[in-house]
């Protein structure tokens, strides 16, 4: 059997995974990447470190698969979205550290654009909101305060573009491309016309000539350069054939191919996406509209899918805070057991607005709070409140989706925290529908592999991919709706206390 290698260039690390024709992950390599926090609210990565982690992990997996007799049919790429890399295509040198999607340094610029009346056209063309989460204001910051000089060789791209350019040759013929899903997260891409917008480029002060060419998510982007991995590398000439932002890749990897199918990924943040079909819906209050995927010539009569999205900025990052900031746990995997030591959080609520709040609030000035503390509260109560916050935040998004996109009938889950039965039970109690955990946890990478494999003929259709998806366990609501609603009402009260907390000049 052959395989497809998926590269998952995430927020905290890079992994490469081999996916065989049966849809099974049979090899993994991982490298953590450094997080830089130069000022409060600022988050940066080193682009060179990202690329070195990609090169190392994909080479390790490719060599092991070759030794096992597996041919590599193609490479799929999925990536942290919105993060911006600026580099010089003639030298290959990054012009600054990458500005990460969590970064809030451009909140003031977003306020200025909103005050100038630009929000309606931004909402209509992009499906997004004026928030520092997205790429365009980060690009403008690099070109102004960041000191990056505009030139014919400058590239302003998301992480997928940086990885593809290096994979396919870099300064020796590397292609400067992105896919429709990543483009749709920049605030510069008209999702209805499916092209870069001159009007948006002018609004945000970003030269469209510095942006990558947009291609469908499924199809050949280029081939791996001959010298990657050294002499005898099995990667030389392998096609790069699938690309999608991490959340869209997870939607695809969860086989959410029909309208109304919904998934949530519990990662550094939580991201809820609902497939709403081939027609782009109007903007929805508190939610984003985004490209789900564009399968191009491999998508039959309906190659394009749009999605409603709710973005929660901090979930897994709150667990890391318990570990690294407070020392309540030694390992992130311990949180479930610690939270389960108590039957209730005793009225304690943790609002993890460490970098503001996303959907449905969109408040970059919100800050984290702990409310309801009494003398009897201990580490287990706070840990349980952090887990509850994950479920509450997803409910907020699902409630908003139910108002505009129809009711969610089931929620497919993935991401690191999805292994936690306690969380998934809380989630089912809050949203009152089944919560389904797949047998394969790596759905983000799986989606990237499926996109590449579909392009290269490893799988023939989305129907064939649907047949590969299997359920490991389903969780249904166990508590009463009255109890669930009461707990959620307390959460909403805690959220109100966190909103508009930070002064404008401190973001």
C-alpha positions, 0 to 999 in steps of 0.5 A: 500500500502507498501512503500520503504524508500530511504536514501539520504546521500548528501553533505549538509544534509541527508534525508529519504523519503518514496516512495509508489507503485505509485512512489509518495513521501509521507514522508520526514525527513531531517537533515543538516550536518556540513561542515568543511573547515580546510584549503583553498581547504579542505572540511571535514565531521564528519562520526559520524554526517552523521550516526546519521543523517541517523539513526534519519531521517530513524527512523522518516519516518519508525515510521510515515509510520508504524503508517499510516499502510504502510509496509516497503518493503525495503531500498535504499541508495544513497550518495555523491560519492567519499567522503572517510570514514576510520573506524575500523570495530572492534571498529566502530570508524572513523579514521579521518574526511571524506574527501569530494569529493570537497576537493582539497588537493591531487592536487599535488599527482595527478600531480605526478602520471600524470608526472609519466605516469599513466594517460593512464592506469587510463583512460583506466581502470576507465574511470576517470581522475587524479583529486583530486575529486576522492577517491583513492588519498584521501585514500592515503592521509589518509594513509600517511599525515592523519596518519591512520594506515593500519591494518586488521580492517581498512575499506576505503569506500565511504559514502554508505559503512559507512551507510550500515555497521552501518545499518546492525549491525556495530561492531556486524556483519555489512556488508562491501559492496559497489555497482558498481556505487560507486566503479567506482568513486574511481580510483581503480575499473576496469569498464570493468572487473567490479572488483577492480584492483591490478594494480591501487591499487599499483599505488595509494598506496591503499591496496585492502584488506581495500576496501568493497566488490562490489555488483550489485546496485540492490539486497539484501546487508543485513538487518537492525539490530534489535536495530536500532530505539529502541524497537518496531522499524519497521525497524528491519529486513528490507532489504537494497536492492538498492544502487547507487551514487547520480548521477547514482541514479538520472539517474535511477530515471529519467527513462533514461533507453534507450541509449542517454537519458540524465539528469542533476542534479543541486545540490551543483554541476551539473552533466550531465549523458548520458546512453550509454548502456551495452558496455563500450565506450573508454575514451572521452576527457573532459568527464568521463565514469562511471557505470550507474548501475548494476541490477544483476539478476534483470536486465534481459538480459542487467543488466549493463548500462554505462554512459558518465558524465560531472561533474561541481563542483559548482552550488548550492554552488555558490548560498550559497556563494551569501547568506552566503559570500556576503549577497546578498540574505537571502535565496537561494530560492530568487536568481531566483526573484533577477536575474529576476529583470534585463533582462541581466547581462550586460556582467558580468560573474561569473566563480564559480571555488571555488574548481577548474573546472571539466568537460571539463577543469579538472583544480584543480588550477582554481579559481573563477572570476567575469569579466565585472564589471562596475559602473552600476552593482548591486546585480541583475546582479551578481545574474543573472550571477551566474544563467547563469553560471549554464546553461553555464557550463552544455552547455560545458558538453553537447557540449562535449557529442554531439561530442562523444555520439551522440546529446542530444535530450532532457535533464531531469532535477532535483535537488534544482535549477530545480524549477527555471524557469529562469534557465531552460529557459536559459538552453534550450536557450543554448543547443537548445533542450527541457529541461524537468522537472519531476513532482517528484523533488526528483529523486535521492532518487526516483532512490534509492527507485526504485532500492530497490523496483525492488529487492524486487518485488514492481515493476516488471521491468524498463518498469513499472518504466518508466510508473511512470515518468511524465513530469511537464513542458518542456522548449524550446529555445526562444532566437536565436542561434546567441544570445545564442552563443554570450553569451556563447563565452563571458563565455568561455573568462571568463573561460580562465581567471580563469584557472591555477590561484592558485599556486601549493603549495596553493592547 
